[in-house]
Amino acid sequence: MPQPSSSNATPTKRKAYRASKKREMTRSFKEEAFESAAWKIFSSLGLDAATVRDIVSLSNVSPGSFYNYYKTKERIFDILLVRVTERVKQTVLQTRTEADDLETMLTKSHGAVLRELLSINGAPSFFELNQHHIRARLFTMKETRDMLDNLKQHLLRLIPISTISPDRMTFIAASTLTMGLESLLYMARNPLLDIDETALLAGSMAAGNIRGAVKVLSPEHTPPA
């Protein structure tokens, strides 16, 4: 006859732990499937033309799971955009050094970003098809703000002006960052272009624009009559 269990025995939680671990793995698997499918859909159709049904069908996961995890196609789009922007941020931060002059810094940054994004399958078309959505979201993202803060620090180190206001500096940095997006869109439409040549052109143009802005903002500048 089996003996009654002691009332002082500590109940085991192993089964509950295993169930929780399994749920986490299942969710992770489904999210990976959804996000991989969404990337392919957004890179081929764009956010506007894509539907949740397209994503679910390609993922081979149930619609209920999609709505449970993401609710909308815009939510999963935002997740993917943050992820790729984080990769760009890390790439940019790794390229900048204190030894670089303005043209070198900007050219190296443009080249590194172009190589990183062109190495991601579907990234050029993702940015081109969804550029209006990306532009609307870009400067609201923490990852972009981090890149802007880093760029402003380097610009303040390199440009010969000490009286520039924070809002003007933010405008200059944002315009410089936007030129990087334009370079990617240009290469997406012209895939045979040389990355180094395009980066040099973009970096030189950005440096020229910055110097022009510094001249206009200089206390010695006289506006045209």
N, C-alpha and C positions, 0 to 999 in steps of 0.2 A: 504494500500500500504506500502510495507516495506520501511523504511527510509534508505537513503544512509549512509554508514559507514563514520565516521569521518576520515579525512586524518591524524589526529594526533594520532589515536589509535595505540597502540603497538601490533604488530602481535603476536599471541600466538605460542609457539613452542612445545606445549604439544604433538601434534600428531607426530612430528618428533622425540621427545624424546622417546615416546613409541615405535616407530618403531625401533629406535636404540637399546633400551633395549631388544626388542624382538630378534633382530638379534644377540645381544651378547649372550642371553640365548640359542638361537638355535645353535650358533657356539660352545658354551660350551658343550651342549648336544652331538653334533656330535663328538667333539674332545674326550670326555669321552668314547663314543662308539668305536671310532677308536682305542684309546689307550688301552682300555680293551681287544678288539679283538686282537690287535697286541701282547700284553703281552702273551695271550693264544697261539697264533700262534708261537711266538718266543720261548716259553717254551716247545712246543711240536714238532716243526719242526726245529727250529733254523733259524737264519737270512739267511743263504745260501740257504736253501731249500724253504723258505717262498716266497710268491709272494704278490704283492699288491692285486691281485684278492682274495687271501685267506683272507686277512684282511678285505677287503671291504665286502666280502660275509658274514663273521661272524658278522660284525658290523651292517649290514642292513642299511647302509647309502650309498649314491650314490658315484660312483667312482670320479665324478667331484669334489665333496667336498674334497675327500682325496687328490687329486692332487692340489687343491687350498690351502689346509692347510699345506701339508707336502712335496709334490713333489715326494719323494722317500721313499722306505721302510727303507733305512738307516737313514733318518732324524727322523722318528718316533722311531726307535731303539735307537738313541742317546738320545732322550728325555726321554725314559723309563730308560735308563742306568743312566742318570744324577739323575733322581728322586730316584732310589733305592740307589745310591751312597750317596745322600744327607741324606737319612735315616741312612745309616751306619755311616756317619760322625757325625751326632747328637748323635747317640748311643755311639760312641767311646768317644766323648768329655765329655759326661755325666758320664762316668765310671772312668775317671782319676782324681786322687787327689794327692796333694803334699805329703801325708803321705805314699804313696805306694812305696815299693822297686821295683827293676827292674822286678823280676819274677812276683810279685803280679800285677803290672801294666799291663804287657803283657798278663798274664793269664786272668785277668778280662776283658781286651779289647777283646781278642779272644772269650771268653765265651759270652760276650754281643753281639758281631757281629753275632756269630753263631745262637744265640737265635733269634735275630731280623730277620735274613734272612730266617731261617727255619720256622719262623712264617708266612712268606709271601707265599701264595699259588703259586706254580710254580717257586719260586726263585732258588732252587737248580738246577732244570733242565735248567732254563734260563741261569745260569752261566756255567753249564757244556756243554750245546750244543753250546754256543757262546763264549767259553773261549778265542779262538784266536782273536776274534773281541774285546772282553773286554780288553785283555792284550794290544792290539794295541792302545786302546783309553784311558786306565786307567790313565796314568801319564800325559796326556794332559788336564785333566779335573780340573777345579778350585776346586771342592770338594775334589779331591785327594790331590791337593797341600795344601789345608787347613789342611788335616789330617797329611800330612808329616811335615808341619811347627809345628803343635802341638806336634807331636811325637819327633821331633828334640829338641824342648824346654825341654821336659821331659828327654830325653836321656842326654842332656848336664848337666842337674841337677843331674843325677844319676850315670853317668859313670866317672871313675877317670882319666880323661885326659883333658887337657886344650889346647893342641896344634893341635887338629884335624882340618883339613881344611874343609871348607863348602861343597866342592864337595864330600869328603869322608863321611861326616855326612849324606848328602843326599842319598848316595849309601846305607849306613847302614839302614837308615830309610825306603827307598824304598824296600830293601830286607826283612825287618821285615814286612812291609805291605803286600808284596807278599805272605809271609807265611800264612797270614790270608786267602787269596784267596785259597791257596792250602788246607787249613784246610776245607774250605767250599766244595771244589770239592771232597775231600776225604769222607766227610760225605754224600755228594749227592750220592756217589757210595755205601756207607755203612750206610744206614739210621738208623740201629739199634745201632750204636755206641753211647756211652754216651757223651753228650755235655761237661760236666765238665771235664771228663777224657781227651777228645780230646783237650780242651782248655788248660789244665794243661801241656799236652805233647807239644803242639805248643808253649806255653809261655816259658816253660823251654828250649826248643830247640832254640827259638829266643834269649833268654837271654844268652845262651851258645855261640851262634854265635856272639853276640855283644861283649861279653867279649873276645872272641878269636880275633875279629877284633881290639879291643882296645889294646890288647897285641901286635899285629903285628905293630900297628901304634905308640906304645909307643917309646919315644926317646931312652929308654934303650934296646929296642929289637934288637937282633943280628940275621940277616938273616942266614939261613943255608948255609953252604959252598957248 
